[in-house]
Amino acid sequence: MDTTLILSAGILLGCLISLSWFAGSDAPYVPTKNERIKKILKLAGLKKGKVFYELGSGDGRVVIAAAKMGAKAIGIEQSWIRIFMSRWKARNLSNAKFIHGDIFKQDLSNADLVFVFLLPRGVERLEPTLRKSLKKGAKVITQTFHFKNWIPYKKILVTDKNNPNTLLGENQYEGEFWLYLKS
Ligand SMILES: C[S@@+](CC[C@H](N)C(=O)[O-])C[C@H]1O[C@@H](n2cnc3c(N)ncnc32)[C@H](O)[C@@H]1O
């Protein structure tokens, strides 16, 4: 009886952790392909000393790549499991920081570059906030789902032979990045 109870509790806990791993209010967890990260950060002009934010930083891979390029890189993520994992992965990088919280409650006024990979509802909610709060000259990268009104200065389909771009809808590719400049 005791063993059955412990086993059931273990299975329940496992299910909750698995569900929590993929959950996200403005997008579920879907990571950016590793091979595409450095390419897009370079194309967006990320350099040493720049302040980089990732809104919904998942397992931390984009923030870590930005920190390795010399940026002061900050990830904001609402899942405590992903925050824990990101902090562990970045334990030797003093210029990478992860904040457990809501992307809509952060001050981004010092950002030079912001990376966004969220579902349309999250991207739509973010557009007016970013247009208002970012400083002049700051840039934003969106992936797959983009701003409706803010006109990008560049659209890039990042391809690599290991990860062909998947067509998700009419003219809409996974692996397509749009770049915006706050004027
Ligand atoms: C599509 S995943 C992208 C992960 C990562 N940016 C990447 O490109 O590999 C979206 C992430 O945003 C997080 N997220 C969604 N809504 C959020 C919110 N309101 N505040 C903080 N994080 C959020 C989710 O938990 C998830 O990890």
The ligand as an ORCA input file, in Angstrom:
! r2SCAN-3c Opt
* xyz 0 1
  C       9.071     29.831    -27.565
  S       9.974     29.744    -26.020
  C      11.489     30.535    -26.508
  C      12.645     30.191    -25.600
  C      13.939     30.938    -25.929
  N      13.693     32.357    -26.083
  C      14.588     30.425    -27.182
  O      14.483     31.108    -28.213
  O      15.212     29.344    -27.149
  C       9.132     31.012    -25.060
  C       9.578     31.123    -23.617
  O       8.986     32.304    -23.056
  C       8.550     32.037    -21.731
  N       7.454     32.978    -21.443
  C       6.253     33.037    -22.041
  N       5.523     34.055    -21.540
  C       6.288     34.651    -20.586
  C       6.085     35.762    -19.708
  N       4.947     36.475    -19.723
  N       7.080     36.091    -18.846
  C       8.240     35.371    -18.814
  N       8.498     34.323    -19.635
  C       7.536     33.965    -20.521
  C       8.114     30.584    -21.768
  O       8.135     30.035    -20.467
  C       9.171     29.967    -22.722
  O      10.280     29.500    -22.025
*
